[in-house]
Amino acid sequence: MRLETLRIRGLRCLADASISLEPGVTVFSGANGAGKTSVLEAAFLLSHARSFRAGAKDALLQRGADALSVFAELRHEDGRVRRLGLGRQGARWEAKMDGETASLSELVGECAVVCFEPGSHALIAGGAEERRRYLDWGVFHVEHEFISAWRRYQRALKQRNTLLRAATPPPEALFLPWEAELDATASTIDRLRELYLAALRPHIGRALAGLLPELGPVEMRYRRGWADDVSLGELLASQRGRDLARGHTTIGSHRADWSIVFEHAPLREHLSRGQEKLTALGCTLAQASLYAERRGEWPIVCLDDLASELDKSHQAAVVDQLRSVGAQVLVTGTEVPEALQVGPARVFHVEQGLLNPLL
Ligand SMILES: Nc1ncnc2c1ncn2[C@@H]1O[C@H](COP(=O)(O)OP(=O)(O)OP(=O)(O)O)[C@@H](O)[C@H]1O
């Protein structure tokens, strides 16, 4: 799939920017703080309804503006063109598709954007939340049952946590329906996550063998968030006292995690910062390639600040691979990265929130 047009209003320093995009590689170059990453952020928003920058929720809205919006024309591999819109007025987000109001999940389901950026090493070195988000975004795009199980799970979790925080401990009968709902939906979520990871493993293996051959074969480990041989319902009942003391639910799908283990670097701490980044890049590319296998088209791939994140040979290898599969690639840099000076690429100069095509 590819973006044909992108219009961004009220997002950080982009007051009103409108561009047409070509297939293949597009580079956004300009000085620090010019607004390059914000362009990628806008594309990513259409696919995730959040930014990839930590804590960006409120900072996204341009200072002094009362609304932000991103509009795009998205062309699918089969020729379908969808008009997508995402706007935020105050704290409320609103999605549109082809002029009609749509839910955020419909919008996110239509448009797939993956991003490798300076914060991506958090996928490997950071907390479990980032890894669950990565996993669930992938599962959502290939397993249709996932979203309803996930929503039901979140609702039941919220209800149980409210009971756990009540001033006087509520009777057991109030917990039972929510614990039964958590049990049922967690087993669906767990099954779909397992299925997704099983499909992802060969893609991760190939991507990491290409990026980090010196670390040897790779294994992915998954922890579902509660002990293996017991049902979540039974555990929730037996651990209710402990959860009451803590004021929240301490086990379940919301505590799941996964990790990557290399034969020659069995602990996360064995990886250098550069190796963490390459591992995160491998995970991003693997997710994109599994998406392509299942959905018949590559997601749009954003590479933020490519030249400062990867050495030249890795930059060239990644861009060549993405060119060879025909993915649309949006790259930022203070200069056009050397690896992109060979082969076709369109360049926009970005300056103080204005985007001007150069080539
Ligand atoms: N809410 C906001 N309102 C207005 N301007 C903002 C807001 N948030 C950030 N900015 C400014 O917008 C610009 C956004 O920069 P962005 O991160 O997109 O730049 P960049 O070109 O990628 O920079 P770098 O090369 O330094 O990574 C910065 O100048 C920043 O100070």
Ligand as a Chemical Component Dictionary entry (heavy atoms), coordinates in Angstrom:
data_LIG
# 
_chem_comp.id                   LIG 
_chem_comp.type                 NON-POLYMER 
_chem_comp.pdbx_formal_charge   0 
_chem_comp.three_letter_code    LIG 
# 
loop_
_chem_comp_atom.comp_id 
_chem_comp_atom.atom_id 
_chem_comp_atom.alt_atom_id 
_chem_comp_atom.type_symbol 
_chem_comp_atom.charge 
_chem_comp_atom.model_Cartn_x 
_chem_comp_atom.model_Cartn_y 
_chem_comp_atom.model_Cartn_z 
_chem_comp_atom.pdbx_ordinal 
LIG N1  N1  N 0 3.105  21.073 20.208 1  
LIG C1  C1  C 0 3.987  21.754 19.468 2  
LIG N2  N2  N 0 3.650  22.953 18.935 3  
LIG C2  C2  C 0 4.504  23.641 18.165 4  
LIG N3  N3  N 0 5.741  23.207 17.862 5  
LIG C3  C3  C 0 6.138  22.038 18.372 6  
LIG C4  C4  C 0 5.293  21.252 19.199 7  
LIG N4  N4  N 0 5.944  20.106 19.542 8  
LIG C5  C5  C 0 7.145  20.205 18.979 9  
LIG N5  N5  N 0 7.276  21.345 18.277 10 
LIG C6  C6  C 0 8.400  21.816 17.465 11 
LIG O1  O1  O 0 8.209  21.202 16.197 12 
LIG C7  C7  C 0 9.422  20.759 15.684 13 
LIG C8  C8  C 0 9.208  19.268 15.536 14 
LIG O2  O2  O 0 10.318 18.718 15.224 15 
LIG P1  P1  P 0 10.528 17.273 14.676 16 
LIG O3  O3  O 0 10.832 16.409 15.830 17 
LIG O4  O4  O 0 9.518  16.887 13.705 18 
LIG O5  O5  O 0 11.847 17.738 13.946 19 
LIG P2  P2  P 0 12.936 16.961 13.156 20 
LIG O6  O6  O 0 13.090 17.726 11.885 21 
LIG O7  O7  O 0 12.646 15.532 13.085 22 
LIG O8  O8  O 0 14.162 17.235 14.084 23 
LIG P3  P3  P 0 15.462 16.418 14.491 24 
LIG O9  O9  O 0 16.327 16.355 13.253 25 
LIG O10 O10 O 0 16.041 17.299 15.532 26 
LIG O11 O11 O 0 15.020 15.094 14.981 27 
LIG C9  C9  C 0 10.499 21.182 16.667 28 
LIG O12 O12 O 0 11.041 22.431 16.257 29 
LIG C10 C10 C 0 9.739  21.350 17.969 30 
LIG O13 O13 O 0 10.284 22.301 18.845 31 
# 
loop_
_chem_comp_bond.comp_id 
_chem_comp_bond.atom_id_1 
_chem_comp_bond.atom_id_2 
_chem_comp_bond.value_order 
_chem_comp_bond.pdbx_ordinal 
LIG N1  C1  SING 1  
LIG C1  N2  SING 2  
LIG C1  C4  DOUB 3  
LIG N2  C2  DOUB 4  
LIG C2  N3  SING 5  
LIG N3  C3  DOUB 6  
LIG C3  C4  SING 7  
LIG C3  N5  SING 8  
LIG C4  N4  SING 9  
LIG N4  C5  DOUB 10 
LIG C5  N5  SING 11 
LIG N5  C6  SING 12 
LIG C6  O1  SING 13 
LIG C6  C10 SING 14 
LIG O1  C7  SING 15 
LIG C7  C8  SING 16 
LIG C7  C9  SING 17 
LIG C8  O2  SING 18 
LIG O2  P1  SING 19 
LIG P1  O3  DOUB 20 
LIG P1  O4  SING 21 
LIG P1  O5  SING 22 
LIG O5  P2  SING 23 
LIG P2  O6  DOUB 24 
LIG P2  O7  SING 25 
LIG P2  O8  SING 26 
LIG O8  P3  SING 27 
LIG P3  O9  DOUB 28 
LIG P3  O10 SING 29 
LIG P3  O11 SING 30 
LIG C9  O12 SING 31 
LIG C9  C10 SING 32 
LIG C10 O13 SING 33 
# 
